[in-house]
Amino acid sequence: MQSLFFSLWRKCTEAPDSLPAERRRSFEIMAEIYLLALCLQVIVAPLLFAVGHFWLGGLNLLCLGGYVLALMLHRRLYVATALAVKLGVFLVFVGVGTDIAANQVSVIYYLLFAEVELMLADLRRRTKILATGVLIALSLGVLHLPSLRVPVVSRSVVDTLLSDLGLGLVFVMLCVVILRMLAITDRHEHRYRRDAMHDSLTRAFNRRAIFERASGYWKLGRAFAVVLVDADHFKNINDNHGHTAGDAVLRHLAKLLRDSLRSDDSVGRVGGEEFLILLPGAGQTQAIAAAMRIRDRLARHPCWLDGTVLPATVSMGIALSREGLHLRDVIDLADRRLYAAKSGGRDQVVAKGHADSSASRNAERLTRGAESALEIDEV
């Protein structure tokens, strides 16, 4: 039951895919505020009827309907209209409740919470400033205008308790909203960092991220192996089966690479069908073993799409960090060996020699891409 509740909660508050990334955080925060307010009103409703405030209880039910409508409008991205509906029914309920409890000062706390909601909403700055002015005018009117003053009358114990309960719930809402806002912010920042570091198609590291990691190993003087992996005859797959099939092969290959490696190894996509693997602490024997493991796994687990096997093999070139004076030299050497593997018939692993062989047409692009991604001139 608990998992079902949280599943429904997440479904109601999750931003739609069509919403730009920069607006998702505000959308989810406001959706959670609407749901939290709805839950609190559900808790308060039976209490109001129990103490005999039937009219106020009925108004509370109207609030519930208003909050549901606001949430539905919000999910359809009518953000300003949703907030207007929510604040409208909320302020009417608070105003009537304050009049019954004969404590006009407490309405200020509710207006302050309305201001918090206003500031968190995805509205234009001008709209927020104008609405803030309205709330300030309401607050001053409640406190200072004689025509709005509530006559001093004796309050019952029940009304006093209800007034105190309302004040306590304002602080509870503020606490919960701030905590949820921090949690949502952390989740979105984590997603932004992940998206900034990963290739959107394969979820492998993107070129910048994998080269930055390689640069970190190099600066620390940590030994590592570089494995450049290239899908063989990838253009034929696109031509014969379509780009959807090509994307499926790349996703399959990226997953297979991750599954074949150790937890501290890294995989990044550095070209159309080219991946770079970092094996920290690996020597030539371990690097060759990892490459052969990848080939064997790919042979045993080919890529399927709509009941059709998509033929895919890979060629690999391996270089060790100690084989170059600079990081770009190591990457260039791995690329020369990859070129040798492809020239030698493909579906091969080359880990030795070819230091003086001609560079591939890809070598300059790859090296330049590494330097551009790192934005450094290694010494």
Secondary structure, DSSP 8 states (H G I E B T S, - for coil): -HHHHHHHHHHHHS--TTS-HHHHHHHHHHHHHHHHHHHHHHHHHHHHHHTT-HHHHHHHHHHHHHHHHHHHHHHTT-HHHHHHHHHHHHHHHHHHHHHHHT-GGGHHHHHHHHHHHHHHSS--HHHHHHHHHHHHHHHHHHHH-GGG--------HHHHHHHHHHHHHHHHHHHHHHHHHHHHHHHHHHHHHHHHHB-TTT-SB-HHHHHHHHHHHHHHT--EEEEEEEETTHHHHHHHH-HHHHHHHHHHHHHHHHHHS-TT-EEEE-SSSEEEEEEET--HHHHHHHHHHHHHHHHHS-EEETTEEE---EEEEEEEGGG-SSHHHHHHHHHHHHHHHHHTTSS-EE-S--TTS---HHHHHHHHHHHHHHT----
